[in-house]
Amino acid sequence: MEQKVNIAGVSIITSLALAMGKIVAGTAMNSAAVFAGGIHSGVDLLAAALSYYSVSQARKPADEDHRYGHGKYENVAAVAEAFFILLAAVLILYRALPGIIRGSAGIQFFELGIAVTGVSALVCFLVSGMLAGAYRRTMEEPFLADCRHLLVNGAASLAVCLGLAAVKYTGLAVIDPILALAVTAVLFKEGYGHLKKSAGGIVDARLSREEEEVIREVLSNHGGRYVQYHALRTRRSGPDRYVDLHLVVPRDQVISQTHEICDSIERDVRERLPGVNVLIHAEPCRPVSGECGSCGIDKAARDGRAKSSDCTVRPGS
């Protein structure tokens, strides 16, 4: 946990330095593009701070008031971050449009802008690589989000750096506000995508189709030990994943055997999807008509030859 907090702290310090440097340089230079880059870095600063907070809160164990843990802190923080990204895009748009409509007032201190944006791009790429490594070790989504933010920021800074050089050598001042508009477009796209993805955790969106297919494969591997399953549900809450389902077993099967089957399924799902929480509700089969007496699937299961079709149950049981 301490290592994760230190990594988040590095991300915060980096974003703060880049934001201050580019905003001051952009204002001194009268460059909408460099100023836009500073706002972009400011958004990354906010993202890093929210990441620091959400990771520390989401990792807290379940307590009396939060029986399902604190995972949704990450989702709430991510949604707030998305709104700030969109607000930053509107601010840059407000500053850049006059330069397009009335023409740019002229840029000063080109060397300062080229140096600041060039260094910014290099630092962004280096820190994003560190965050990518942290994500691979911990699988914490905020680290992946911060990594992507810095990669985009680094690419934008590099584009602004090259754009300033183009303005200096061609004299086309309109390039500067156009680059600012490009940063705005990136932020709008980033904010919308972030909002769409993060909101899913708040409204308990299902796991990905690939993850659900893994769960079905595990259930299929144990198919000879139960009658059928239904009501499979999945959801994500911050870094946590939840799975619950109903498992139909032979009606005369002893509880200890049913419990062992459920444990085996839960264990195999967690091996394929580490950290997932699995809850299985076991219920007895109910024949369509009459009493089945002794379920044939019970003996067949011991022999490893059972199939779900060996027992017919009422629909929806």
TIBATI-434908 format. One record per residue (C-alpha): z, y, x; residue number from 1; residue in three letters. Coordinates in Angstrom, 1 decimal, decimal comma. Layout:
<pt up="Z" north="Y" east="X" nr="NUM" rest="ALA"/>
...
//
This chain:
<pt up="0,0" north="0,0" east="0,0" nr="1" rest="MET"/>
<pt up="0,9" north="2,4" east="2,8" nr="2" rest="GLU"/>
<pt up="-2,5" north="1,9" east="4,4" nr="3" rest="GLN"/>
<pt up="-4,3" north="2,6" east="1,1" nr="4" rest="LYS"/>
<pt up="-2,3" north="5,8" east="0,7" nr="5" rest="VAL"/>
<pt up="-3,2" north="6,9" east="4,3" nr="6" rest="ASN"/>
<pt up="-6,9" north="6,3" east="3,6" nr="7" rest="ILE"/>
<pt up="-6,7" north="8,4" east="0,5" nr="8" rest="ALA"/>
<pt up="-4,9" north="11,1" east="2,5" nr="9" rest="GLY"/>
<pt up="-7,8" north="11,2" east="5,0" nr="10" rest="VAL"/>
<pt up="-10,2" north="11,6" east="2,2" nr="11" rest="SER"/>
<pt up="-8,2" north="14,5" east="0,8" nr="12" rest="ILE"/>
<pt up="-8,0" north="16,3" east="4,1" nr="13" rest="ILE"/>
<pt up="-11,7" north="15,8" east="4,8" nr="14" rest="THR"/>
<pt up="-12,8" north="17,1" east="1,4" nr="15" rest="SER"/>
<pt up="-10,4" north="20,1" east="1,7" nr="16" rest="LEU"/>
<pt up="-11,8" north="21,2" east="5,1" nr="17" rest="ALA"/>
<pt up="-15,4" north="20,8" east="4,0" nr="18" rest="LEU"/>
<pt up="-14,9" north="22,6" east="0,8" nr="19" rest="ALA"/>
<pt up="-13,2" north="25,6" east="2,4" nr="20" rest="MET"/>
<pt up="-15,7" north="25,8" east="5,2" nr="21" rest="GLY"/>
<pt up="-18,8" north="25,7" east="3,0" nr="22" rest="LYS"/>
<pt up="-17,5" north="28,1" east="0,3" nr="23" rest="ILE"/>
<pt up="-16,5" north="30,7" east="3,0" nr="24" rest="VAL"/>
<pt up="-19,8" north="30,3" east="4,8" nr="25" rest="ALA"/>
<pt up="-21,8" north="30,3" east="1,6" nr="26" rest="GLY"/>
<pt up="-20,2" north="33,6" east="0,5" nr="27" rest="THR"/>
<pt up="-20,6" north="35,2" east="3,9" nr="28" rest="ALA"/>
<pt up="-24,3" north="34,1" east="4,1" nr="29" rest="MET"/>
<pt up="-25,1" north="35,0" east="0,4" nr="30" rest="ASN"/>
<pt up="-26,4" north="31,4" east="0,2" nr="31" rest="SER"/>
<pt up="-26,3" north="29,8" east="-3,3" nr="32" rest="ALA"/>
<pt up="-27,1" north="26,4" east="-1,7" nr="33" rest="ALA"/>
<pt up="-24,2" north="26,4" east="0,8" nr="34" rest="VAL"/>
<pt up="-21,9" north="27,8" east="-1,8" nr="35" rest="PHE"/>
<pt up="-23,0" north="24,9" east="-4,1" nr="36" rest="ALA"/>
<pt up="-22,2" north="22,5" east="-1,3" nr="37" rest="GLY"/>
<pt up="-18,7" north="23,9" east="-1,1" nr="38" rest="GLY"/>
<pt up="-18,2" north="23,4" east="-4,8" nr="39" rest="ILE"/>
<pt up="-19,5" north="19,9" east="-4,4" nr="40" rest="HIS"/>
<pt up="-16,9" north="19,2" east="-1,6" nr="41" rest="SER"/>
<pt up="-14,3" north="20,8" east="-3,8" nr="42" rest="GLY"/>
<pt up="-15,1" north="18,2" east="-6,5" nr="43" rest="VAL"/>
<pt up="-14,7" north="15,5" east="-3,9" nr="44" rest="ASP"/>
<pt up="-11,3" north="17,0" east="-3,0" nr="45" rest="LEU"/>
<pt up="-10,3" north="16,7" east="-6,6" nr="46" rest="LEU"/>
<pt up="-11,6" north="13,2" east="-6,7" nr="47" rest="ALA"/>
<pt up="-9,7" north="12,2" east="-3,6" nr="48" rest="ALA"/>
<pt up="-6,5" north="13,7" east="-5,0" nr="49" rest="ALA"/>
<pt up="-6,9" north="11,9" east="-8,3" nr="50" rest="LEU"/>
<pt up="-7,7" north="8,7" east="-6,4" nr="51" rest="SER"/>
<pt up="-4,5" north="9,1" east="-4,4" nr="52" rest="TYR"/>
<pt up="-2,5" north="9,6" east="-7,6" nr="53" rest="TYR"/>
<pt up="-4,1" north="6,9" east="-9,7" nr="54" rest="SER"/>
<pt up="-3,9" north="4,2" east="-7,0" nr="55" rest="VAL"/>
<pt up="-0,2" north="4,8" east="-6,5" nr="56" rest="SER"/>
<pt up="0,5" north="4,8" east="-10,3" nr="57" rest="GLN"/>
<pt up="-1,8" north="1,9" east="-11,2" nr="58" rest="ALA"/>
<pt up="-0,2" north="-0,4" east="-8,6" nr="59" rest="ARG"/>
<pt up="3,2" north="0,0" east="-10,2" nr="60" rest="LYS"/>
<pt up="4,4" north="-3,3" east="-11,8" nr="61" rest="PRO"/>
<pt up="4,8" north="-3,6" east="-15,6" nr="62" rest="ALA"/>
<pt up="8,0" north="-2,1" east="-16,9" nr="63" rest="ASP"/>
<pt up="9,8" north="-1,7" east="-20,2" nr="64" rest="GLU"/>
<pt up="7,6" north="1,1" east="-21,4" nr="65" rest="ASP"/>
<pt up="4,3" north="-0,3" east="-19,9" nr="66" rest="HIS"/>
<pt up="4,3" north="-4,0" east="-20,7" nr="67" rest="ARG"/>
<pt up="0,7" north="-4,4" east="-19,6" nr="68" rest="TYR"/>
<pt up="1,1" north="-2,5" east="-16,4" nr="69" rest="GLY"/>
<pt up="-0,2" north="0,9" east="-15,4" nr="70" rest="HIS"/>
<pt up="-3,9" north="0,1" east="-14,8" nr="71" rest="GLY"/>
<pt up="-5,2" north="2,7" east="-17,2" nr="72" rest="LYS"/>
<pt up="-4,0" north="5,5" east="-15,0" nr="73" rest="TYR"/>
<pt up="-7,1" north="4,9" east="-13,0" nr="74" rest="GLU"/>
<pt up="-9,3" north="5,2" east="-16,1" nr="75" rest="ASN"/>
<pt up="-7,7" north="8,4" east="-17,3" nr="76" rest="VAL"/>
<pt up="-7,9" north="10,0" east="-13,8" nr="77" rest="ALA"/>
<pt up="-11,6" north="9,0" east="-13,5" nr="78" rest="ALA"/>
<pt up="-12,4" north="10,6" east="-16,9" nr="79" rest="VAL"/>
<pt up="-10,7" north="13,8" east="-15,9" nr="80" rest="ALA"/>
<pt up="-12,6" north="13,7" east="-12,6" nr="81" rest="GLU"/>
<pt up="-15,9" north="13,4" east="-14,5" nr="82" rest="ALA"/>
<pt up="-15,2" north="16,5" east="-16,6" nr="83" rest="PHE"/>
<pt up="-14,4" north="18,5" east="-13,5" nr="84" rest="PHE"/>
<pt up="-17,7" north="17,3" east="-11,9" nr="85" rest="ILE"/>
<pt up="-19,6" north="18,6" east="-15,0" nr="86" rest="LEU"/>
<pt up="-17,7" north="21,9" east="-14,9" nr="87" rest="LEU"/>
<pt up="-18,6" north="22,4" east="-11,2" nr="88" rest="ALA"/>
<pt up="-22,2" north="21,8" east="-12,0" nr="89" rest="ALA"/>
<pt up="-22,1" north="24,5" east="-14,7" nr="90" rest="VAL"/>
<pt up="-20,5" north="26,9" east="-12,2" nr="91" rest="LEU"/>
<pt up="-23,2" north="26,3" east="-9,6" nr="92" rest="ILE"/>
<pt up="-25,9" north="26,7" east="-12,2" nr="93" rest="LEU"/>
<pt up="-24,5" north="30,1" east="-13,2" nr="94" rest="TYR"/>
<pt up="-24,7" north="31,2" east="-9,6" nr="95" rest="ARG"/>
<pt up="-28,1" north="29,8" east="-8,8" nr="96" rest="ALA"/>
<pt up="-30,2" north="30,8" east="-11,8" nr="97" rest="LEU"/>
<pt up="-30,2" north="34,6" east="-11,0" nr="98" rest="PRO"/>
<pt up="-31,7" north="33,8" east="-7,6" nr="99" rest="GLY"/>
<pt up="-34,6" north="31,9" east="-9,4" nr="100" rest="ILE"/>
<pt up="-35,1" north="34,5" east="-12,1" nr="101" rest="ILE"/>
<pt up="-34,7" north="37,8" east="-10,1" nr="102" rest="ARG"/>
<pt up="-35,3" north="36,5" east="-6,6" nr="103" rest="GLY"/>
<pt up="-32,8" north="35,9" east="-3,8" nr="104" rest="SER"/>
<pt up="-31,1" north="38,9" east="-2,3" nr="105" rest="ALA"/>
<pt up="-31,6" north="37,5" east="1,2" nr="106" rest="GLY"/>
<pt up="-29,6" north="35,1" east="3,4" nr="107" rest="ILE"/>
<pt up="-27,7" north="36,1" east="6,6" nr="108" rest="GLN"/>
<pt up="-26,2" north="34,1" east="9,5" nr="109" rest="PHE"/>
<pt up="-28,6" north="31,1" east="9,2" nr="110" rest="PHE"/>
<pt up="-27,1" north="29,5" east="12,3" nr="111" rest="GLU"/>
<pt up="-23,6" north="29,4" east="10,7" nr="112" rest="LEU"/>
<pt up="-25,0" north="27,7" east="7,6" nr="113" rest="GLY"/>
<pt up="-27,0" north="25,2" east="9,5" nr="114" rest="ILE"/>
<pt up="-24,0" north="24,3" east="11,7" nr="115" rest="ALA"/>
<pt up="-21,5" north="24,0" east="8,8" nr="116" rest="VAL"/>
<pt up="-23,8" north="21,9" east="6,6" nr="117" rest="THR"/>
<pt up="-24,9" north="19,7" east="9,5" nr="118" rest="GLY"/>
<pt up="-21,3" north="19,0" east="10,6" nr="119" rest="VAL"/>
<pt up="-20,4" north="18,4" east="6,9" nr="120" rest="SER"/>
<pt up="-23,1" north="15,8" east="6,5" nr="121" rest="ALA"/>
<pt up="-22,0" north="13,9" east="9,6" nr="122" rest="LEU"/>
<pt up="-18,3" north="13,9" east="8,6" nr="123" rest="VAL"/>
<pt up="-19,1" north="12,8" east="5,0" nr="124" rest="CYS"/>
<pt up="-21,1" north="9,8" east="6,3" nr="125" rest="PHE"/>
<pt up="-18,3" north="8,8" east="8,7" nr="126" rest="LEU"/>
<pt up="-15,5" north="9,0" east="6,2" nr="127" rest="VAL"/>
<pt up="-17,6" north="7,3" east="3,5" nr="128" rest="SER"/>
<pt up="-18,0" north="4,4" east="5,9" nr="129" rest="GLY"/>
<pt up="-14,2" north="4,2" east="6,3" nr="130" rest="MET"/>
<pt up="-13,8" north="4,2" east="2,5" nr="131" rest="LEU"/>
<pt up="-16,4" north="1,5" east="2,1" nr="132" rest="ALA"/>
<pt up="-14,3" north="-0,7" east="4,5" nr="133" rest="GLY"/>
<pt up="-11,2" north="0,0" east="2,5" nr="134" rest="ALA"/>
<pt up="-12,9" north="-1,0" east="-0,7" nr="135" rest="TYR"/>
<pt up="-14,1" north="-4,3" east="0,8" nr="136" rest="ARG"/>
<pt up="-10,5" north="-5,1" east="1,9" nr="137" rest="ARG"/>
<pt up="-8,7" north="-4,0" east="-1,3" nr="138" rest="THR"/>
<pt up="-11,4" north="-4,0" east="-4,1" nr="139" rest="MET"/>
<pt up="-9,8" north="-0,8" east="-5,4" nr="140" rest="GLU"/>
<pt up="-12,4" north="1,0" east="-7,5" nr="141" rest="GLU"/>
<pt up="-11,2" north="4,6" east="-6,6" nr="142" rest="PRO"/>
<pt up="-12,1" north="3,9" east="-2,9" nr="143" rest="PHE"/>
<pt up="-15,6" north="2,9" east="-4,0" nr="144" rest="LEU"/>
<pt up="-15,9" north="6,0" east="-6,1" nr="145" rest="ALA"/>
<pt up="-14,8" north="8,3" east="-3,3" nr="146" rest="ASP"/>
<pt up="-17,2" north="6,5" east="-0,9" nr="147" rest="CYS"/>
<pt up="-20,1" north="7,2" east="-3,3" nr="148" rest="ARG"/>
<pt up="-19,0" north="10,8" east="-3,7" nr="149" rest="HIS"/>
<pt up="-19,0" north="11,4" east="0,0" nr="150" rest="LEU"/>
<pt up="-22,3" north="9,7" east="0,5" nr="151" rest="LEU"/>
<pt up="-23,9" north="11,9" east="-2,1" nr="152" rest="VAL"/>
<pt up="-22,2" north="14,9" east="-0,6" nr="153" rest="ASN"/>
<pt up="-23,4" north="14,0" east="2,9" nr="154" rest="GLY"/>
<pt up="-27,0" north="13,6" east="1,6" nr="155" rest="ALA"/>
<pt up="-26,8" north="17,0" east="-0,2" nr="156" rest="ALA"/>
<pt up="-25,3" north="18,7" east="2,9" nr="157" rest="SER"/>
<pt up="-28,2" north="17,3" east="5,0" nr="158" rest="LEU"/>
<pt up="-30,7" north="18,5" east="2,5" nr="159" rest="ALA"/>
<pt up="-29,2" north="22,0" east="2,4" nr="160" rest="VAL"/>
<pt up="-29,1" north="22,1" east="6,3" nr="161" rest="CYS"/>
<pt up="-32,8" north="21,3" east="6,4" nr="162" rest="LEU"/>
<pt up="-33,5" north="23,7" east="3,6" nr="163" rest="GLY"/>
<pt up="-31,8" north="26,6" east="5,5" nr="164" rest="LEU"/>
<pt up="-33,9" north="25,8" east="8,5" nr="165" rest="ALA"/>
<pt up="-37,0" north="25,9" east="6,3" nr="166" rest="ALA"/>
<pt up="-36,0" north="29,3" east="4,8" nr="167" rest="VAL"/>
<pt up="-35,4" north="30,7" east="8,3" nr="168" rest="LYS"/>
<pt up="-38,8" north="29,7" east="9,6" nr="169" rest="TYR"/>
<pt up="-40,9" north="30,2" east="6,5" nr="170" rest="THR"/>
<pt up="-39,2" north="33,2" east="5,0" nr="171" rest="GLY"/>
<pt up="-39,3" north="31,6" east="1,5" nr="172" rest="LEU"/>
<pt up="-35,9" north="32,7" east="0,2" nr="173" rest="ALA"/>
<pt up="-36,4" north="31,0" east="-3,1" nr="174" rest="VAL"/>
<pt up="-35,8" north="27,7" east="-1,4" nr="175" rest="ILE"/>
<pt up="-32,1" north="28,5" east="-1,3" nr="176" rest="ASP"/>
<pt up="-31,4" north="28,7" east="-5,1" nr="177" rest="PRO"/>
<pt up="-33,8" north="25,8" east="-5,7" nr="178" rest="ILE"/>
<pt up="-31,6" north="23,6" east="-3,4" nr="179" rest="LEU"/>
<pt up="-28,5" north="24,8" east="-5,3" nr="180" rest="ALA"/>
<pt up="-30,2" north="23,7" east="-8,5" nr="181" rest="LEU"/>
<pt up="-30,8" north="20,3" east="-6,9" nr="182" rest="ALA"/>
<pt up="-27,1" north="20,0" east="-6,1" nr="183" rest="VAL"/>
<pt up="-26,4" north="20,9" east="-9,8" nr="184" rest="THR"/>
<pt up="-28,7" north="18,1" east="-10,9" nr="185" rest="ALA"/>
<pt up="-26,9" north="15,6" east="-8,6" nr="186" rest="VAL"/>
<pt up="-23,6" north="16,7" east="-10,0" nr="187" rest="LEU"/>
<pt up="-24,7" north="16,4" east="-13,7" nr="188" rest="PHE"/>
<pt up="-26,0" north="12,9" east="-13,0" nr="189" rest="LYS"/>
<pt up="-22,9" north="11,9" east="-11,1" nr="190" rest="GLU"/>
<pt up="-20,6" north="13,3" east="-13,7" nr="191" rest="GLY"/>
<pt up="-22,3" north="11,7" east="-16,6" nr="192" rest="TYR"/>
<pt up="-22,5" north="8,3" east="-14,9" nr="193" rest="GLY"/>
<pt up="-18,8" north="8,5" east="-13,9" nr="194" rest="HIS"/>
<pt up="-17,8" north="9,5" east="-17,4" nr="195" rest="LEU"/>
<pt up="-19,7" north="6,7" east="-19,0" nr="196" rest="LYS"/>
<pt up="-18,3" north="4,0" east="-16,7" nr="197" rest="LYS"/>
<pt up="-14,7" north="5,3" east="-16,7" nr="198" rest="SER"/>
<pt up="-14,4" north="5,7" east="-20,4" nr="199" rest="ALA"/>
<pt up="-15,2" north="2,0" east="-20,9" nr="200" rest="GLY"/>
<pt up="-11,8" north="1,1" east="-19,5" nr="201" rest="GLY"/>
<pt up="-10,0" north="3,4" east="-21,9" nr="202" rest="ILE"/>
<pt up="-11,7" north="1,9" east="-24,9" nr="203" rest="VAL"/>
<pt up="-11,2" north="-1,7" east="-23,6" nr="204" rest="ASP"/>
<pt up="-14,9" north="-2,4" east="-22,8" nr="205" rest="ALA"/>
<pt up="-15,7" north="-6,0" east="-22,1" nr="206" rest="ARG"/>
<pt up="-16,1" north="-7,4" east="-18,6" nr="207" rest="LEU"/>
<pt up="-19,6" north="-7,6" east="-17,1" nr="208" rest="SER"/>
<pt up="-22,0" north="-10,3" east="-18,3" nr="209" rest="ARG"/>
<pt up="-21,8" north="-11,9" east="-14,8" nr="210" rest="GLU"/>
<pt up="-18,0" north="-12,1" east="-15,0" nr="211" rest="GLU"/>
<pt up="-18,0" north="-13,5" east="-18,5" nr="212" rest="GLU"/>
<pt up="-20,6" north="-16,1" east="-17,4" nr="213" rest="GLU"/>
<pt up="-18,2" north="-17,2" east="-14,6" nr="214" rest="VAL"/>
<pt up="-15,5" north="-17,7" east="-17,3" nr="215" rest="ILE"/>
<pt up="-17,8" north="-19,8" east="-19,4" nr="216" rest="ARG"/>
<pt up="-18,8" north="-21,9" east="-16,4" nr="217" rest="GLU"/>
<pt up="-15,2" north="-22,7" east="-15,8" nr="218" rest="VAL"/>
<pt up="-14,7" north="-23,7" east="-19,4" nr="219" rest="LEU"/>
<pt up="-17,8" north="-25,8" east="-19,3" nr="220" rest="SER"/>
<pt up="-16,4" north="-27,6" east="-16,2" nr="221" rest="ASN"/>
<pt up="-13,3" north="-28,6" east="-18,2" nr="222" rest="HIS"/>
<pt up="-15,4" north="-29,4" east="-21,3" nr="223" rest="GLY"/>
<pt up="-14,3" north="-33,1" east="-21,4" nr="224" rest="GLY"/>
<pt up="-10,7" north="-32,2" east="-21,8" nr="225" rest="ARG"/>
<pt up="-10,7" north="-30,2" east="-25,1" nr="226" rest="TYR"/>
<pt up="-12,6" north="-30,1" east="-28,4" nr="227" rest="VAL"/>
<pt up="-14,1" north="-26,5" east="-28,2" nr="228" rest="GLN"/>
<pt up="-13,1" north="-22,9" east="-27,5" nr="229" rest="TYR"/>
<pt up="-13,7" north="-19,7" east="-29,5" nr="230" rest="HIS"/>
<pt up="-12,6" north="-16,1" east="-29,8" nr="231" rest="ALA"/>
<pt up="-13,3" north="-15,4" east="-26,1" nr="232" rest="LEU"/>
<pt up="-12,4" north="-11,8" east="-25,4" nr="233" rest="ARG"/>
<pt up="-12,3" north="-9,8" east="-22,2" nr="234" rest="THR"/>
<pt up="-11,4" north="-6,3" east="-21,2" nr="235" rest="ARG"/>
<pt up="-10,7" north="-4,1" east="-18,1" nr="236" rest="ARG"/>
<pt up="-7,8" north="-1,8" east="-17,6" nr="237" rest="SER"/>
<pt up="-8,1" north="0,1" east="-14,3" nr="238" rest="GLY"/>
<pt up="-8,2" north="-2,5" east="-11,5" nr="239" rest="PRO"/>
<pt up="-6,9" north="-5,2" east="-13,9" nr="240" rest="ASP"/>
<pt up="-9,0" north="-7,7" east="-15,9" nr="241" rest="ARG"/>
<pt up="-7,8" north="-9,6" east="-19,0" nr="242" rest="TYR"/>
<pt up="-9,2" north="-12,7" east="-20,6" nr="243" rest="VAL"/>
<pt up="-7,9" north="-14,4" east="-23,8" nr="244" rest="ASP"/>
<pt up="-9,4" north="-17,2" east="-25,9" nr="245" rest="LEU"/>
<pt up="-8,5" north="-20,0" east="-28,4" nr="246" rest="HIS"/>
<pt up="-8,7" north="-23,5" east="-27,1" nr="247" rest="LEU"/>
<pt up="-9,0" north="-26,4" east="-29,7" nr="248" rest="VAL"/>
<pt up="-7,5" north="-29,6" east="-28,5" nr="249" rest="VAL"/>
<pt up="-7,0" north="-33,1" east="-30,1" nr="250" rest="PRO"/>
<pt up="-4,4" north="-32,7" east="-32,8" nr="251" rest="ARG"/>
<pt up="-2,3" north="-35,7" east="-31,6" nr="252" rest="ASP"/>
<pt up="-2,3" north="-34,6" east="-27,9" nr="253" rest="GLN"/>
<pt up="1,2" north="-34,1" east="-26,4" nr="254" rest="VAL"/>
<pt up="2,2" north="-30,6" east="-25,5" nr="255" rest="ILE"/>
<pt up="2,6" north="-31,3" east="-21,8" nr="256" rest="SER"/>
<pt up="-1,0" north="-32,5" east="-21,5" nr="257" rest="GLN"/>
<pt up="-2,3" north="-29,4" east="-23,4" nr="258" rest="THR"/>
<pt up="-0,3" north="-27,2" east="-21,2" nr="259" rest="HIS"/>
<pt up="-1,7" north="-28,9" east="-18,1" nr="260" rest="GLU"/>
<pt up="-5,3" north="-28,3" east="-19,3" nr="261" rest="ILE"/>
<pt up="-4,6" north="-24,6" east="-20,0" nr="262" rest="CYS"/>
<pt up="-3,0" north="-24,2" east="-16,5" nr="263" rest="ASP"/>
<pt up="-6,0" north="-25,8" east="-14,9" nr="264" rest="SER"/>
<pt up="-8,5" north="-23,5" east="-16,7" nr="265" rest="ILE"/>
<pt up="-6,4" north="-20,4" east="-15,9" nr="266" rest="GLU"/>
<pt up="-6,1" north="-21,5" east="-12,2" nr="267" rest="ARG"/>
<pt up="-9,9" north="-22,0" east="-11,9" nr="268" rest="ASP"/>
<pt up="-10,7" north="-18,7" east="-13,5" nr="269" rest="VAL"/>
<pt up="-8,4" north="-16,9" east="-11,2" nr="270" rest="ARG"/>
<pt up="-10,0" north="-18,6" east="-8,2" nr="271" rest="GLU"/>
<pt up="-13,4" north="-17,4" east="-9,2" nr="272" rest="ARG"/>
<pt up="-12,2" north="-14,0" east="-10,4" nr="273" rest="LEU"/>
<pt up="-9,2" north="-13,0" east="-8,3" nr="274" rest="PRO"/>
<pt up="-6,5" north="-11,0" east="-10,0" nr="275" rest="GLY"/>
<pt up="-7,7" north="-11,7" east="-13,5" nr="276" rest="VAL"/>
<pt up="-5,0" north="-12,2" east="-16,3" nr="277" rest="ASN"/>
<pt up="-5,8" north="-15,2" east="-18,5" nr="278" rest="VAL"/>
<pt up="-4,1" north="-16,0" east="-21,8" nr="279" rest="LEU"/>
<pt up="-5,0" north="-19,2" east="-23,7" nr="280" rest="ILE"/>
<pt up="-3,9" north="-19,9" east="-27,3" nr="281" rest="HIS"/>
<pt up="-4,1" north="-23,7" east="-27,9" nr="282" rest="ALA"/>
<pt up="-4,5" north="-25,0" east="-31,4" nr="283" rest="GLU"/>
<pt up="-5,1" north="-28,5" east="-32,9" nr="284" rest="PRO"/>
<pt up="-8,4" north="-29,6" east="-34,2" nr="285" rest="CYS"/>
<pt up="-8,8" north="-29,8" east="-38,0" nr="286" rest="ARG"/>
<pt up="-11,3" north="-32,4" east="-39,2" nr="287" rest="PRO"/>
<pt up="-13,8" north="-31,3" east="-41,8" nr="288" rest="VAL"/>
<pt up="-12,7" north="-34,0" east="-44,1" nr="289" rest="SER"/>
<pt up="-9,9" north="-36,6" east="-44,2" nr="290" rest="GLY"/>
<pt up="-7,6" north="-37,6" east="-41,3" nr="291" rest="GLU"/>
<pt up="-9,1" north="-38,6" east="-38,0" nr="292" rest="CYS"/>
<pt up="-6,1" north="-40,7" east="-37,2" nr="293" rest="GLY"/>
<pt up="-6,5" north="-40,9" east="-33,4" nr="294" rest="SER"/>
<pt up="-8,9" north="-38,5" east="-31,8" nr="295" rest="CYS"/>
<pt up="-11,5" north="-40,3" east="-29,7" nr="296" rest="GLY"/>
<pt up="-11,8" north="-37,4" east="-27,3" nr="297" rest="ILE"/>
<pt up="-8,3" north="-38,1" east="-26,0" nr="298" rest="ASP"/>
<pt up="-9,2" north="-41,5" east="-24,6" nr="299" rest="LYS"/>
<pt up="-12,6" north="-40,3" east="-23,5" nr="300" rest="ALA"/>
<pt up="-11,0" north="-37,4" east="-21,7" nr="301" rest="ALA"/>
<pt up="-9,0" north="-39,8" east="-19,6" nr="302" rest="ARG"/>
<pt up="-12,1" north="-41,7" east="-18,7" nr="303" rest="ASP"/>
<pt up="-14,0" north="-38,4" east="-17,9" nr="304" rest="GLY"/>
<pt up="-16,7" north="-39,1" east="-20,6" nr="305" rest="ARG"/>
<pt up="-15,7" north="-36,7" east="-23,4" nr="306" rest="ALA"/>
<pt up="-17,9" north="-34,1" east="-24,9" nr="307" rest="LYS"/>
<pt up="-17,2" north="-31,3" east="-27,4" nr="308" rest="SER"/>
<pt up="-19,5" north="-33,0" east="-29,9" nr="309" rest="SER"/>
<pt up="-17,1" north="-36,1" east="-29,9" nr="310" rest="ASP"/>
<pt up="-15,0" north="-34,2" east="-32,5" nr="311" rest="CYS"/>
<pt up="-16,1" north="-32,1" east="-35,4" nr="312" rest="THR"/>
<pt up="-13,8" north="-29,3" east="-36,6" nr="313" rest="VAL"/>
<pt up="-14,0" north="-26,8" east="-39,3" nr="314" rest="ARG"/>
<pt up="-16,0" north="-23,7" east="-38,5" nr="315" rest="PRO"/>
<pt up="-13,8" north="-20,9" east="-37,2" nr="316" rest="GLY"/>
<pt up="-10,9" north="-23,2" east="-36,5" nr="317" rest="SER"/>
//
